[in-house]
Amino acid sequence: MSTQSTLITDRNAASDERLAALSYVREAFAEAISDGIEADCFAQAALFTGLQELVATYGEDAVAAYAEKFAERIRCGEFTIAIKH
């Protein structure tokens, strides 16, 4: 297998893993809401837990640099879900 096809396969596997992880988080979110947990409370807890894990894995400086980009991404609508009529 060529280096190019290995990189594409690695990217696809990482993408599949991220989609699976997102599905788990969405299920946990729905279950928490169903159990009466406020959505914003769960969201903050999920962000906190995710950031803790990233810091443990990559270190504070790398995660701080990653997090600095969130403000612009949020303002650009990357996390906004359009309401469909």
Secondary structure per residue as TSV (DSSP state, phi and psi in degrees):
chain	resnum	aa	ss	phi	psi
A	1	M	-	360.0	135.1
A	2	S	-	-73.4	162.2
A	3	T	H	-60.4	-39.7
A	4	Q	H	-61.8	-48.0
A	5	S	H	-69.3	-30.5
A	6	T	H	-64.7	-42.9
A	7	L	H	-63.7	-41.8
A	8	I	H	-64.6	-43.6
A	9	T	H	-62.1	-43.6
A	10	D	H	-62.0	-41.9
A	11	R	H	-64.0	-43.4
A	12	N	H	-63.5	-41.4
A	13	A	H	-64.8	-41.5
A	14	A	H	-64.9	-40.1
A	15	S	H	-63.9	-44.7
A	16	D	H	-61.4	-40.8
A	17	E	H	-66.4	-39.8
A	18	R	H	-65.1	-40.4
A	19	L	H	-64.8	-40.4
A	20	A	H	-64.7	-42.7
A	21	A	H	-62.4	-42.4
A	22	L	H	-61.7	-38.6
A	23	S	H	-62.3	-42.0
A	24	Y	H	-62.3	-43.0
A	25	V	H	-65.2	-43.4
A	26	R	H	-61.7	-40.7
A	27	E	H	-63.6	-44.4
A	28	A	H	-63.4	-39.5
A	29	F	H	-61.4	-48.3
A	30	A	H	-62.2	-40.5
A	31	E	H	-65.8	-41.2
A	32	A	H	-63.2	-43.8
A	33	I	H	-62.0	-42.9
A	34	S	H	-61.1	-32.0
A	35	D	T	-84.8	2.7
A	36	G	T	96.2	5.8
A	37	I	-	-76.1	133.0
A	38	E	-	-64.3	138.7
A	39	A	H	-56.5	-44.8
A	40	D	H	-68.2	-31.6
A	41	C	H	-65.5	-45.8
A	42	F	H	-65.4	-41.9
A	43	A	H	-60.3	-44.2
A	44	Q	H	-64.5	-40.8
A	45	A	H	-63.9	-40.2
A	46	A	H	-65.4	-42.6
A	47	L	H	-62.3	-45.0
A	48	F	H	-60.4	-47.3
A	49	T	H	-64.0	-43.0
A	50	G	H	-62.0	-43.8
A	51	L	H	-65.3	-38.5
A	52	Q	H	-58.7	-44.9
A	53	E	H	-65.2	-42.4
A	54	L	H	-63.3	-42.0
A	55	V	H	-63.1	-42.4
A	56	A	H	-62.6	-32.9
A	57	T	H	-85.1	-45.0
A	58	Y	H	-112.1	-15.3
A	59	G	-	96.0	158.9
A	60	E	H	-63.7	-43.1
A	61	D	H	-63.7	-44.0
A	62	A	H	-65.0	-41.2
A	63	V	H	-71.0	-36.9
A	64	A	H	-62.1	-42.0
A	65	A	H	-64.2	-40.3
A	66	Y	H	-63.7	-45.9
A	67	A	H	-67.5	-28.0
A	68	E	H	-59.0	-25.9
A	69	K	T	-81.4	-12.7
A	70	F	H	-61.4	-42.7
A	71	A	H	-55.7	-47.8
A	72	E	H	-67.2	-40.8
A	73	R	H	-63.0	-39.2
A	74	I	H	-65.7	-47.1
A	75	R	H	-62.4	-29.0
A	76	C	T	-82.5	-1.1
A	77	G	T	85.6	12.3
A	78	E	T	-59.4	-29.2
A	79	F	T	-106.6	5.9
A	80	T	-	-86.3	132.1
A	81	I	-	-102.2	118.7
A	82	A	-	-70.5	137.6
A	83	I	-	-81.8	126.0
A	84	K	-	-95.0	134.2
A	85	H	-	-101.7	360.0
